[in-house]
């Protein structure tokens, strides 16, 4: 066979494969749309109307487990509290994990949707009763997981390997992934060869997906600074050490960390979200408390920011003349998570799959402009698992454009009581992208 003839045969084979992929994608999307019309739309509305708080997702987990069993998965409940793990064995091949988070937020819904949440719940963490709302789209994630399970179960002749679907609790408190791992997740069910997750995005046009190299989500640390002082009368400040003044100097000093200690193109955030001290106008307190969120996109930056906070707070105490046993205390709380870092070669591989099947105009690769964080990296960082975390559009493009030019209402952000997304294109696109990725990662040999 001549070289030119071989090249021509390879080219024809590639064209044929792309054509088959296109036809397969069309059939897949029709099947997903039918499933949405028959049951997923109602499932989504039920999840949305009945949200549950972090670590209290008992109803949600029970329903999700039942629906996954209906598709033929072997389901284990109660993993890390309310977490569930669903497995399907389908011949030799890699183990691939897809995660969906389940929890809602302590927020009164004001979206005006006919299926808006009206529920309240006793928060298992705080012991207080709150209204509850799916204000971040986790109802989209778990509904899409149900649809993905059905599509994969019906296409077992098109993939080979072991599929793991995870319903994760308590993402909003960045607890769920960690406690599932502490429950020996990989030891009990196997360590995945690949891991996937997505998040619906209100600011991204419905029907589109966005996947980026690097860190799509930041790492976040929750930090408390306890500022000790010496109490005195407000008319005699010289008789004490004012923790309000010292705390204010610490707040101002912290701004230099990002502005003057990080390289200009290195991302980092230090925000003081709360400052509490004192009881009365004319009393100098003996204590102030600062509450910080600290964001980063790599572990080196994280170390630099945390060590800088410690250095500034401690030495500001020395500047104020506090004794060594009264210097400010810096406490990094458990509510912290490393950055979500995508595997770049895997991003490029799946992006090509999605563009070929869904169209290049529906698949973008924009870098995130914010520093939102989430706990998915507790699954993928230690031990390291090649992973991709992507976004699925949640708002019709016409609504986004109208909001941008002022002719329509605003697109409300996640965690807003007015938050809402378009469920059908969000759920169906999430399923489509997930199934295409799983098929590529678990081919029939």
KACORMO-V612380 format. One line per field, one symbol per residue. psi: psi as a letter, one per 30 degrees, with the letter a starting at -180 (. if undefined). burial: I if it has 24 or more other C-alpha atoms within 12 Angstrom, else O. Layout:
psi = ???
burial = ???
This chain:
psi = kleeeeeeeeeeeeeeeeeeeeeeeeeeeeeeeeeeeeeeeeeeeeeefhlklkfgheeeeeeeeeeeefggkjkklgjhcglkkkkjkhalalkkkkkklflalikkkgfgkfgkkgllkjjfefglkllkkigggfeeeeeeeeeeeeeeefhffglkakkkkkjklhefgheeeefeefgheeeefkkkflklllkkjegkkkfllkkllbjfkllkkkkkjjjkajllkffifffajjfeeeeeeeeeefffeeeffkkfgkkkkjkjfkjkklflegkjlgklkkklkkklglfeeeeeeeeeeeeeeefeeeefgklegglkkkjjlfilklljjljeeeeeeeeeeeeeefkfffjlhkkkfahlllgeffefejlkkklkklkkkgkkeeeeeeeeggfllljklkgkfgklljeefeeeeeeeeeeeeeeefilk.
burial = OOOOOOOOOOOOOOOOOOOOIOOOIOOIIOIIIOIIOOOIIOIIIIIIIIIIIIIIIIIIIIIIIIIIIOIIIIIIIIIIIIIIIIIIIIOOOIIIIIIIIIIIIIIIIOIOOOIIIIIIIOIOOOOOOIIIIIIIIIIIIIIIIIIIIIIIIOIIOIIIIIIIIIIIIIIIIIIIIIIIIOOOIIOOIOIIIIIIIIIIIIIIIIIIIIIIIIIIIIIIIIIIIIIIIIIOOOOOOOOIIIIIIIIIIIIOIIIOIIOOOOOOOOIIIIIIOOIOIIOOOOIIIIIIIIIIIIIIIIIOIIIIIIOIIIOIIIIIIOOIOIOOOIIIIIIIOOIIIIIIIIIOOIIIIIIIIIIIIIOOOIIIIOOIOOIIIIIIIIIIIOOOIIIIIIIIIIIIIOIIOOOOOOOOOOIIOIIIIIIIIIIIIIIIIIIIIIIIIIIIIIIOO
